[in-house]
Amino acid sequence: DKPAMRFLRNRGWQDAWETSGEGQPNTFNSRNPDKRIDFILTRDGSGLTPDCTHVPDVHGSDHRPLVTTIY
């Protein structure tokens, strides 16, 4: 619901989590993720389709990675 996300969505960008997310989407903080601060976006008509999006249980940073397989 932030202005930057609304701007992108209004121009055809889609959140990969909404179409292919598995598990929980929160990435911050890495020990107890309770906020979603990372996004992967694809654009309508780009030919890129998210197949699987997930947040691995990895603690190498202050937040966890967000991973998407795209075909």
Helices and strands as residue ranges (DSSP letters): H 3-9, E 13-15, H 16-20, E 41-43, E 50-54, E 67-70
